[in-house]
């Protein structure tokens, strides 16, 4: 059996081709050496058959094959090592592999570094896009209202194509519809082009979303709204003075009681003054006696105006003396100034509506129809003579007629028709005045002519029974008491104003009442406003803004060192501070001050008469006191000697609130404060620094790049005033941002609104000021929020770039 299997195995081997052993297969090293050294002799090899014909090996053959393979490999290695150059070739291979390994390691490190940088960048972007994860949200009621306002307003970072190419008018009036937008009237201005908008889809999207740009009221209106909230608040702990102020305000709003009272209260007042000829009942009172009563009890000045203030011509530094100042009156008759004749005149087209209004007043006062025209005619004739003697401020300034100083005795000799000492004593009762008291006149020629006119009309015996001068005084008293009379009188006054071309809207009743309340209860409102004031936060922003402003001066390129030294000397001598009273009245003092005031709930007329007596006391106090009380209605800083004073009225919502994030306070109020400072302290900066022109042109180049790409071409150069205003507002934004960053260094933590990061909240808050009205608005050729685009295009401060997809890239524009 065994012999048969062996015989079979050998027959199979005999019939198959010869297969090489494992040791006969060339190794990788042997093949490599054979390629590198072809000239070396090779060992003889048998002819190898294709792998297709490899025989199947049994398990018993494996040990033998393995032993043959090892023997063959050792012999080949010995043969290779004995060959010349082998060592050098091995080292070369190892060096090659080592270099490859180092390169691989270097690439790996670079990839890891780039990965870390990408992760950090993405993490920063995520923090910017979702700062709620890193910033603490402000949840105060003031912040919640601000959040709603931000939500309703256009976000420059989400809608960069919308927020700067339209004016702040919510209805977006076009030039064709008669509306005037920013830049219209300037030849070649992009907004004057009637070309089709290249973003109609975006316009439709805005309309579909119902986007209407929020119109922020001006700063004065904002302050009045804040005072309104104070007056309408209810507190059981109010002192009697506060209660009287609030009671006066409520009686002013009670128009129903005012309408019910009608004209009777004023007719009773006329009778108290001795009647008048219009009604046929006049006691022929003395002219100067009636004038003194009107000045003392009713703050009415028919023939001249009275002020109290300092003389700017005083050369004594630090003097606080105030003077009685006498000026021409606010004439009731509409007049126009002729630059050719240098005279004021009343034109026929304006006299007709004025005549109709006077007739209407007398009708409402119950005058006899048969006598109305004669009294109105004399009143207009007398008013016209006074009007001819008056002149506008610019003319008097050019003639040097302001602040003309003389004594009361000298004034009496110049204008004898008025008993000056008696009238001024009544106006400033209970102060004691003498003939040697100095006064300041702002139009002495008018005062002299006015006296002559009065003397002439007093000596006209043919009209002595009609007493046109007395009627003239009663007409002026009527206009003083107009706010306390029923709506028929105010409607007559509004109709006259409209017929004269005045398109200004009538102020709402609440605003009129706040203003009237402040005129009598100013010290009460000042105290109430100060109690709600965050003094520490206000002082901090004042100091930071002023510090950043001073550092900005050194960055300017000045035309000469003398200009720089003058400005620096002026600036460094100033001490900025919050304008508050140095001697604050407590509640007891306020109650005592208004102890004689009686406020009734349903008689605004009687309350208003008491208000007029409070005006007289305020005027008298102003003349006698040495320090000037803060103006509660002021919303811009002012200079007093070496102090830069910031009124409390600036620090009210929505411009400022102690619970707001500082980013919002600096972005809104910080910018406004800086702009006011630049206008006040650097009015001639255009002629003092070359930087103004360069920055103005740079910002304008950014704007034109956007406007031209939007299909609103039209290139024109800016005037000097426009360049200066662009520089002022752009610099104000930079200074405010620098001041905010300085505050973050001092106090690193800050809250957030609507999940916005610090810088984004700052810039977004600033962009809300596009509708802010200011006296320099006419010189600003573009909307202030566009400055955000310039800031973001030239710095890395913004979380995202403000660029529209339909515009070309602006990276080529230089930094401003």
C-alpha positions in Angstrom: 0.0 0.0 0.0 2.8 2.3 1.0 4.9 1.4 -2.0 2.0 2.0 -4.4 1.5 5.6 -3.0 5.3 6.4 -3.3 5.3 5.1 -6.8 2.3 7.3 -7.7 3.9 10.4 -6.1 7.1 9.9 -8.1 5.1 9.4 -11.3 3.4 12.7 -10.6 6.7 14.5 -10.1 8.0 13.1 -13.3 5.1 14.3 -15.4 5.1 17.9 -13.9 7.6 20.7 -14.9 10.3 21.5 -12.3 9.1 24.0 -9.6 11.8 26.1 -7.9 12.1 26.1 -4.1 11.2 29.0 -1.9 14.9 29.8 -1.6 15.2 30.1 -5.3 12.7 33.1 -5.4 14.7 36.3 -5.5 14.4 38.4 -2.4 13.5 42.2 -2.5 17.0 43.1 -1.4 18.6 40.8 -4.0 16.4 42.4 -6.8 17.4 45.9 -5.6 21.1 45.1 -5.7 20.8 43.4 -9.0 19.3 46.5 -10.5 21.8 48.8 -9.0 24.9 46.7 -10.0 24.2 45.0 -13.3 27.8 44.4 -14.0 28.2 42.0 -11.0 28.2 38.2 -11.9 24.9 36.5 -11.0 24.7 32.9 -9.7 23.4 30.5 -12.2 19.7 29.9 -12.0 17.5 27.3 -13.4 14.7 28.2 -15.8 11.7 29.3 -13.8 8.2 28.2 -14.8 5.2 30.4 -14.6 3.4 30.6 -11.3 0.4 29.1 -13.0 2.1 25.7 -12.9 3.3 25.9 -9.2 2.6 22.4 -7.7 0.6 22.0 -4.5 2.8 21.3 -1.6 1.9 18.9 1.2 2.4 19.7 4.9 5.3 17.4 5.1 7.2 19.6 2.6 7.0 22.8 4.7 9.9 22.2 7.1 12.2 21.3 4.3 11.1 24.4 2.3 11.6 26.8 5.3 15.1 25.4 6.0 16.1 25.8 2.3 14.7 29.4 2.3 16.7 30.4 5.3 19.9 28.8 3.9 19.4 30.6 0.6 18.7 34.0 2.3 21.9 33.8 4.4 24.0 32.9 1.5 22.6 35.8 -0.6 23.1 38.3 2.3 26.7 37.1 2.7 27.2 37.5 -1.0 25.7 41.0 -1.0 27.7 42.2 2.0 30.9 41.0 0.4 30.1 43.3 -2.6 31.9 46.7 -2.8 29.7 49.9 -1.9 27.1 48.1 -0.1 27.6 50.0 3.2 27.2 53.4 1.4 24.1 52.4 -0.4 22.5 51.3 2.9 23.3 54.5 4.6 21.8 56.5 1.6 18.6 54.6 1.8 18.4 55.2 5.6 19.0 59.0 5.1 16.3 59.2 2.5 13.8 57.5 4.7 14.8 59.8 7.6 14.3 62.9 5.5 10.9 61.7 4.4 10.0 61.0 8.0 11.0 64.5 9.1 9.1 66.1 6.3 6.0 64.1 7.3 6.4 65.2 10.9 6.7 68.9 9.8 3.6 68.7 7.7 1.8 67.1 10.6 2.8 69.9 12.9 1.7 72.6 10.4 -1.6 70.9 9.9 -2.1 70.7 13.7 -1.3 74.4 14.1 -3.6 75.4 11.3 -6.3 73.3 12.9 -5.9 75.0 16.3 -6.0 78.5 14.6 -9.1 77.5 12.7 -10.7 76.3 15.9 -9.9 79.5 17.7 -11.2 81.6 14.8 -14.4 79.6 14.6 -14.8 79.9 18.4 -14.4 83.7 18.2 -16.9 83.9 15.4 -19.3 81.8 17.4 -18.9 84.1 20.3 -19.5 87.1 18.1 -22.6 85.5 16.5 -23.9 84.1 19.7 -22.5 86.3 22.5 -25.3 85.2 24.8 -23.1 82.3 25.8 -20.4 84.7 27.0 -22.1 88.0 27.9 -24.4 88.6 30.8 -27.8 89.9 29.5 -29.2 93.1 31.1 -32.8 92.4 32.2 -33.7 95.7 33.8 -36.9 97.4 32.6 -34.9 100.1 30.8 -32.9 97.4 29.0 -36.0 95.5 28.0 -37.4 98.7 26.5 -34.1 99.2 24.7 -34.1 95.7 23.4 -37.6 96.2 21.9 -36.3 99.4 20.3 -33.2 97.6 18.8 -35.4 94.8 17.5 -37.7 97.3 15.7 -34.7 99.2 14.2 -32.6 98.3 11.2 -29.5 96.3 12.2 -26.5 97.5 10.1 -24.8 94.1 10.6 -27.8 92.2 9.2 -29.0 94.7 6.6 -25.9 96.6 5.4 -27.6 97.6 2.2 -30.5 99.3 3.9 -29.5 101.3 6.8 -27.4 104.0 5.3 -28.8 104.6 1.8 -32.1 105.9 3.1 -32.9 109.0 5.2 -34.4 108.7 8.6 -37.9 109.7 7.3 -40.1 106.7 8.1 -42.2 107.3 5.0 -39.0 107.7 2.8 -40.3 110.7 0.9 -38.9 111.1 -2.5 -37.8 114.3 -4.1 -40.7 114.0 -6.6 -43.2 114.0 -3.7 -42.0 117.2 -2.3 -40.0 115.7 0.6 -36.4 116.7 1.3 -33.9 114.1 2.1 -30.3 114.3 3.2 -28.1 115.7 0.5 -30.8 116.9 -1.8 -30.1 120.3 -3.3 -26.5 119.5 -3.6 -25.6 119.2 -7.4 -24.7 115.7 -8.3 -25.5 114.2 -5.0 -26.4 110.5 -5.4 -29.8 111.0 -3.9 -30.6 113.5 -6.5 -30.3 110.9 -9.2 -33.7 109.6 -10.4 -32.2 106.3 -11.6 -33.9 103.0 -10.8 -32.9 101.3 -7.6 -30.7 98.3 -8.2 -32.0 96.6 -5.1 -35.8 96.3 -5.8 -35.9 92.9 -4.2 -34.5 94.3 -1.0 -37.0 97.1 -1.1 -39.8 94.6 -1.5 -38.4 92.5 1.3 -38.3 95.6 3.6 -41.9 96.3 2.8 -42.9 92.7 3.3 -41.3 92.6 6.7 -42.9 95.9 7.6 -39.5 97.5 8.4 -39.9 101.1 9.4 -36.9 102.9 10.7 -37.5 104.2 14.2 -37.4 107.9 14.4 -35.6 108.9 17.6 -36.8 112.3 18.9 -34.4 115.1 19.3 -32.7 115.5 22.7 -34.9 118.3 23.9 -38.1 116.3 23.2 -36.5 113.3 24.8 -35.8 115.3 28.0 -39.4 116.7 28.0 -40.8 113.2 27.7 -38.7 112.1 30.7 -39.9 115.0 32.7 -43.4 114.1 31.7 -43.0 110.6 33.1 -41.7 112.2 36.4 -44.7 114.5 36.6 -47.2 111.8 35.8 -45.7 109.3 38.3 -47.5 108.6 41.6 -45.7 108.5 44.9 -47.2 108.7 48.3 -44.1 110.2 49.8 -44.0 113.4 47.7 -43.5 116.7 49.5 -45.9 119.5 49.2 -43.8 121.3 46.6 -43.7 118.2 44.4 -47.4 117.8 44.8 -48.0 121.4 43.8 -45.9 120.9 40.7 -47.7 117.8 39.7 -51.1 119.4 40.5 -50.2 122.4 38.2 -49.2 120.0 35.4 -52.5 118.0 35.7 -54.6 121.2 35.7 -52.8 122.2 32.5 -53.8 118.9 30.9 -57.5 119.4 32.0 -58.7 121.0 28.8 -62.3 120.2 29.7 -62.2 122.6 32.6 -60.4 125.2 30.5 -63.0 125.0 27.8 -65.8 125.2 30.3 -64.3 128.4 31.9 -64.2 130.1 28.5 -63.2 133.8 28.3 -64.7 134.9 31.6 -61.4 134.6 33.6 -59.6 136.9 31.2 -62.4 139.5 31.2 -62.3 139.5 35.0 -58.5 140.2 34.8 -59.1 143.1 32.4 -61.5 144.6 34.9 -59.0 144.2 37.6 -56.6 146.4 35.5 -59.2 149.1 35.2 -61.1 147.8 32.2 -60.4 148.9 28.6 -61.9 151.1 26.0 -62.8 148.2 23.7 -65.6 147.2 26.1 -66.6 150.9 26.8 -65.5 150.6 30.4 -62.1 152.0 31.2 -61.0 154.0 34.2 -58.3 155.8 32.3 -55.5 154.3 34.5 -52.0 155.8 34.4 -49.8 154.5 31.7 -46.7 153.8 33.8 -48.8 152.4 36.7 -50.4 149.8 34.4 -47.1 148.9 32.8 -45.5 148.4 36.2 -48.4 146.0 37.2 -48.1 144.0 34.0 -44.3 143.6 34.5 -44.6 142.7 38.2 -47.6 140.4 38.4 -48.0 139.1 34.9 -44.5 139.0 33.4 -45.8 141.0 30.4 -43.5 143.5 28.6 -45.3 145.2 25.8 -42.7 147.8 24.8 -39.4 146.1 25.7 -38.0 142.9 27.0 -36.1 142.2 30.2 -33.3 139.7 30.8 -30.8 139.0 33.5 -27.3 137.9 32.6 -23.6 138.6 32.6 -21.7 141.0 30.5 -19.2 139.2 28.2 -17.2 142.4 28.0 -16.3 142.2 31.7 -12.5 141.8 31.8 -12.3 140.7 35.4 -11.7 137.0 35.3 -14.2 135.0 37.4 -16.7 137.8 38.0 -20.2 136.5 38.5 -22.0 139.8 38.5 -25.3 139.9 36.6 -27.0 142.9 35.0 -30.5 143.9 34.0 -30.6 143.7 30.3 -33.1 145.5 28.1 -33.9 144.5 24.6 -36.6 145.2 21.9 -39.8 143.3 22.5 -41.3 140.3 20.8 -43.6 142.2 18.5 -47.0 140.7 17.7 -47.2 142.2 14.2 -45.4 140.2 11.5 -42.6 142.2 10.0 -39.8 141.7 7.4 -36.3 143.3 7.3 -35.2 145.1 4.2 -31.5 144.8 3.6 -31.7 147.7 1.2 -33.3 150.3 3.5 -32.1 148.7 6.7 -35.6 149.1 8.0 -38.3 146.7 9.2 -41.6 146.8 7.4 -45.0 145.2 7.4 -46.2 143.9 4.0 -49.8 144.0 2.9 -50.0 140.2 2.3 -49.0 139.6 5.9 -51.2 142.4 7.4 -54.4 140.9 6.1 -54.3 137.7 8.1 -53.0 139.6 11.1 -55.9 142.0 10.8 -58.3 139.1 10.7 -56.8 137.5 13.8 -57.1 140.7 15.8 -60.7 141.0 14.8 -61.3 137.5 15.9 -59.7 138.1 19.3 -61.9 141.1 19.9 -65.0 139.1 18.9 -64.1 136.4 21.4 -63.6 139.0 24.1 -67.1 140.4 23.5 -66.2 143.7 21.9 -68.9 145.7 20.3 -69.0 145.0 16.5 -69.2 148.6 15.6 -66.0 149.5 17.4 -63.9 146.5 16.5 -62.4 148.0 13.3 -61.4 151.2 14.9 -59.6 149.6 17.8 -57.9 147.1 15.5 -56.8 149.8 13.1 -55.2 151.9 15.9 -53.5 148.8 17.3 -52.0 147.9 13.9 -50.9 151.5 13.3 -49.1 151.7 16.7 -47.6 148.2 16.2 -46.2 149.2 12.8 -44.4 152.2 14.2 -42.7 150.0 16.8 -41.8 147.5 14.1 -40.1 150.1 12.0 -37.8 151.0 15.0 -36.9 147.4 15.6 -34.0 145.6 13.8 -32.8 141.9 13.6 -30.0 140.6 15.8 -27.4 140.2 13.0 -27.8 143.9 12.1 -27.4 145.1 15.7 -24.4 142.8 16.1 -22.8 144.4 13.0 -23.5 147.8 14.4 -22.1 147.1 17.8 -25.4 147.8 19.5 -25.3 144.8 21.9 -24.3 145.2 25.6 -24.4 149.0 25.7 -23.9 149.9 29.3 -25.5 152.9 31.1 -27.1 153.7 34.4 -30.9 153.8 35.0 -30.6 157.6 35.3 -28.9 157.9 31.9 -31.5 155.6 30.4 -34.2 157.9 31.8 -32.8 160.9 30.0 -32.6 158.9 26.8 -36.1 157.5 26.9 -38.2 159.7 29.2 -41.6 158.2 28.3 -41.0 155.2 30.6 -40.6 155.6 34.4 -37.6 153.3 34.3 -36.8 153.1 38.0 -40.4 152.5 39.0 -40.9 149.8 36.3 -37.6 148.0 37.0 -38.3 148.2 40.7 -41.6 146.5 40.1 -40.1 143.8 37.9 -37.5 142.9 40.4 -39.5 143.4 43.6 -38.4 143.2 46.5 -34.9 144.2 45.4 -34.0 147.8 46.0 -32.7 149.6 42.9 -31.2 153.0 42.5 -30.7 155.4 39.6 -27.0 154.5 39.6 -27.8 150.8 38.9 -26.0 149.8 35.6 -28.1 148.2 32.9 -27.2 146.7 29.5 -29.1 147.7 26.4 -29.2 145.6 23.2 -30.8 148.2 20.9 -30.6 151.7 22.3 -31.9 153.3 19.0 -35.1 151.3 19.3 -35.5 152.3 23.0 -35.1 156.0 22.1 -37.6 155.7 19.2 -40.0 153.7 21.3 -40.1 156.5 23.9 -40.8 159.1 21.2 -43.6 157.0 19.8 -45.3 156.6 23.2 -45.1 160.3 23.9 -46.6 161.2 20.6 -49.5 158.8 21.0 -50.1 159.9 24.6 -50.4 163.5 23.4 -53.0 162.7 20.7 -56.0 164.2 22.3 -58.4 163.2 19.6 -58.0 159.5 20.5 -57.4 159.9 24.2 -60.7 158.2 25.1 -59.8 155.2 22.9 -56.5 154.8 24.7 -54.7 152.8 22.0 -51.6 152.4 24.2 -53.7 150.8 26.9 -55.4 148.5 24.3 -51.9 147.7 23.0 -50.9 146.5 26.5 -54.0 144.4 27.0 -53.4 142.7 23.6 -49.9 141.8 24.9 -51.4 140.5 28.1 -53.8 138.4 26.1 -50.9 136.6 24.3 -49.2 136.1 27.7 -52.3 134.4 29.1 -53.1 132.5 25.8 -51.9 129.1 27.2 -54.6 129.3 29.9 -57.5 130.3 27.6 -59.8 128.0 25.7 -59.0 126.5 22.3 -60.6 129.2 20.3 -57.8 131.6 21.0 -55.0 129.0 20.2 -56.8 128.1 17.0 -56.8 131.7 15.9 -53.1 132.0 16.6 -52.4 128.8 14.7 -54.4 129.9 11.7 -52.4 133.2 11.6 -49.2 131.2 11.8 -50.2 128.9 8.9 -51.3 131.8 6.8 -47.8 133.4 7.3 -46.2 130.2 5.9 -45.2 128.6 9.1 -45.5 124.8 8.6 -44.2 123.8 12.0 -46.5 121.4 13.8 -48.3 122.5 16.9 -46.7 121.1 20.0 -48.9 118.5 21.8 -50.6 119.6 24.9 -48.4 117.5 27.2 -45.3 119.2 25.9 -46.7 122.7 26.4 -47.7 121.7 30.0 -44.2 120.3 30.8 -42.7 123.6 29.6 -45.1 125.7 31.6 -44.5 123.7 34.7 -40.7 124.0 34.4 -41.0 127.8 34.1 -42.6 128.0 37.5 -41.4 124.9 39.3 -37.9 124.6 37.9 -36.2 124.0 41.2 -38.7 121.2 42.0 -38.1 119.5 38.7 -34.4 119.9 39.0 -34.4 118.2 42.4 -36.7 115.4 41.0 -34.4 114.9 38.0 -31.3 114.9 40.2 -32.7 112.2 42.5 -33.1 109.9 39.5 -29.6 110.7 38.2 -26.8 108.2 38.3 -24.1 110.7 39.3 -21.2 108.2 39.5 -21.9 106.7 36.0 -22.4 110.1 34.5 -19.1 111.4 35.9 -17.3 108.4 34.7 -18.4 108.7 31.1 -17.7 112.5 31.2 -14.1 111.9 32.3 -13.4 109.1 29.9 -14.8 111.0 26.9 -12.8 114.1 27.8 -9.6 112.1 28.3 -10.0 110.4 24.9 -10.8 113.8 23.3 -7.5 115.2 24.6 -5.5 112.3 23.3 -7.1 112.7 19.9 -5.7 116.3 19.6 -2.1 114.9 19.5 -3.0 112.6 16.5 -3.9 115.6 14.3 -1.6 117.1 11.8 -1.5 120.7 12.8 -0.7 123.5 10.4 1.6 125.2 12.9 2.7 124.6 16.5 1.1 127.9 17.6 -2.4 126.6 16.8 -1.7 123.3 18.6 -0.4 125.2 21.7 -3.4 127.5 21.8 -5.8 124.6 21.6 -4.0 122.5 24.1 -3.7 125.4 26.6 -7.4 126.0 26.3 -8.4 122.4 26.6 -6.0 121.5 29.5 -7.3 124.4 31.5 -10.9 123.1 31.5 -12.4 121.0 34.3 -15.3 118.8 33.0 -18.0 117.9 35.4 -21.7 117.2 35.8 -23.7 120.4 36.0 -25.6 120.2 39.3 -26.4 122.6 42.1 -23.6 123.0 44.6 -26.2 123.7 47.4 -28.9 121.2 47.0 -32.3 122.1 48.5 -33.8 119.4 50.7 -37.5 118.7 50.8 -38.2 121.1 53.7 -36.5 124.0 51.9 -38.5 123.3 48.7 -41.8 123.1 50.6 -41.0 126.5 52.3 -40.1 128.1 48.9 -43.5 127.2 47.5 -45.5 127.6 50.6 -47.4 130.7 49.3 -48.4 128.9 46.1 -51.9 127.5 46.0 -52.8 125.1 43.2 -56.4 124.4 42.4 -57.4 121.2 40.5 -60.0 122.7 38.1 -58.8 126.3 37.5 -55.7 126.4 35.3 -56.2 130.1 34.7 -55.7 131.0 38.4 -52.8 128.5 38.6 -51.2 130.2 35.6 -51.4 133.6 37.1 -49.5 132.2 40.1 -47.0 130.8 37.7 -46.4 134.3 36.3 -45.6 135.5 39.8 -43.1 132.6 40.2 -41.4 133.8 37.0 -41.0 137.2 38.6 -39.4 135.7 41.7 -37.1 133.5 39.6 -36.0 136.6 37.7 -35.3 138.5 40.9 -33.4 135.6 42.4 -31.3 135.3 39.3 -30.2 138.9 39.6 -29.2 138.7 43.2 -27.5 135.3 43.4 -23.8 134.9 42.7 -23.9 131.4 41.2 -25.8 130.4 38.2 -28.3 127.6 38.6 -28.2 124.7 36.2 -30.6 125.0 33.3 -32.8 121.9 33.6 -33.8 122.1 29.9 -30.3 122.3 28.6 -29.2 119.2 26.6 -25.7 120.3 25.4 -22.5 121.1 27.4 -21.6 124.7 28.1 -18.5 126.7 29.2 -18.4 128.8 32.3 -15.0 130.2 33.0 -12.7 127.2 33.4 -15.5 124.6 33.7 -16.9 122.4 31.0 -20.4 121.7 32.3 -22.6 118.8 31.2 -26.2 119.3 32.2 -28.2 116.6 33.9 -30.8 116.7 31.0 -28.3 115.0 28.7 -28.3 111.8 30.8 -31.8 110.5 30.2 -33.2 107.5 28.4 -33.0 106.4 25.6 -29.6 108.1 25.3 -28.3 107.0 28.8 -29.4 104.8 31.7 -27.3 103.5 34.6 -28.5 100.0 34.0 -27.7 100.0 30.2 -24.6 98.2 29.1 -21.8 100.7 28.9 -21.5 99.9 25.2 -24.9 101.5 24.7 -24.2 104.5 26.8 -21.0 105.2 25.0 -22.3 104.4 21.6 -25.2 106.9 21.9 -24.5 109.6 24.5 -20.8 109.3 24.3 -20.9 110.1 20.6 -23.3 113.1 21.2 -21.1 114.4 24.0 -18.0 114.2 21.9 -19.6 115.9 18.9 -20.7 118.7 21.1 -17.2 119.1 22.5 -15.6 119.2 19.1 -18.0 121.8 17.8 -17.6 123.9 21.0 -13.8 123.8 21.4 -12.7 123.4 17.8 -14.9 125.6 15.7 -12.1 126.6 13.4 -10.4 123.2 13.2 -10.5 123.1 9.3 -8.0 126.0 9.1 -5.9 124.6 11.9 -5.3 121.0 10.8 -4.8 119.3 7.5 -6.2 116.1 8.9 -9.8 117.4 8.6 -9.6 117.6 4.8 -7.9 114.2 4.5 -10.4 112.4 6.7 -13.3 114.1 5.2 -12.3 113.1 1.7 -11.4 109.6 2.8 -14.9 109.0 4.3 -16.5 110.6 1.3 -14.6 108.2 -1.0 -16.0 105.3 1.0 -19.5 106.6 0.5 -19.1 107.3 -3.2 -17.8 103.8 -3.7 -21.0 102.4 -2.3 -23.2 105.0 -4.0 -21.7 104.5 -7.4 -21.8 100.7 -7.2 -25.5 101.1 -6.3 -26.1 102.8 -9.6 -26.4 106.2 -7.9 -23.5 107.9 -9.5 -22.6 111.5 -9.5 -19.3 112.6 -8.1 -18.9 116.0 -6.5 -16.5 117.5 -4.0 -17.4 118.5 -0.4 -17.3 122.0 0.8 -15.0 123.0 3.6 -17.9 123.0 6.1 -19.0 119.6 4.9 -15.5 118.2 5.2 -15.3 119.6 8.7 -18.6 118.1 9.8 -17.7 114.7 8.4 -14.5 114.9 10.3 -16.3 116.0 13.5 -18.7 113.1 13.4 -16.2 110.5 12.3 -13.8 111.6 15.0 -16.6 111.7 17.6 -17.3 108.1 16.8 -13.7 107.1 17.1 -13.2 109.0 20.4 -16.4 107.5 21.9 -15.2 104.0 20.9 -11.8 104.6 22.4 -13.3 105.9 25.6 -15.5 102.8 25.8 -12.5 100.5 25.4 -10.8 102.5 28.1 -13.7 101.9 30.4 -13.4 98.1 29.7 -9.8 98.2 30.8 -10.9 99.8 34.1 -13.9 97.5 34.5 -13.7 94.5 32.2 -17.2 93.2 32.7 -20.1 94.7 30.8 -23.7 93.4 30.2 -25.4 92.9 26.8 -28.7 93.6 25.1 -30.3 91.3 22.6 -27.3 89.0 22.8 -24.9 91.4 21.0 -21.2 91.6 21.7 -19.7 94.7 23.2 -18.4 96.3 20.0 -21.4 95.3 18.0 -23.8 96.7 20.6 -21.8 100.0 20.6 -22.0 100.4 16.8 -25.6 99.2 16.6 -26.7 101.7 19.3 -24.8 104.5 17.5 -26.6 103.7 14.2 -29.9 104.6 15.8 -28.8 108.2 15.8 -29.4 108.6 12.1 -32.6 110.5 12.9 -31.1 112.7 15.6 -31.6 116.4 14.7 -28.8 118.8 15.4 -28.0 122.3 14.3 -25.2 121.1 12.1 -27.3 118.6 10.2 -27.4 120.6 7.0 -23.6 120.3 6.6 -23.6 116.5 6.9 -23.7 115.1 3.4 -24.4 111.5 4.5 -26.2 109.8 7.3 -24.0 109.3 10.4 -24.6 105.5 10.6 -22.6 105.2 7.4 -19.5 105.9 9.5 -20.0 102.3 10.9 -19.2 101.0 7.4 -16.0 103.0 7.3 -15.0 101.9 10.8 -15.6 98.2 9.9 -13.9 98.5 6.5 -10.6 99.8 7.9 -10.3 98.1 11.2 -10.7 94.6 12.7 -13.1 95.8 15.4 -16.3 94.6 13.8 -17.5 91.0 14.1 -18.5 91.0 10.5 -17.8 93.0 7.4 -20.5 95.4 6.3 -20.7 94.8 2.5 -23.6 94.2 0.2 -23.5 91.2 -2.1 -24.4 93.4 -5.0 -21.4 95.7 -4.5 -17.8 95.4 -5.3 -15.3 94.8 -2.5 -14.1 97.8 -0.6 -10.8 96.4 0.7 -8.9 98.6 -1.7 -10.1 101.8 0.0 -7.6 103.3 2.4 -8.0 103.6 6.2 -9.4 106.9 7.3 
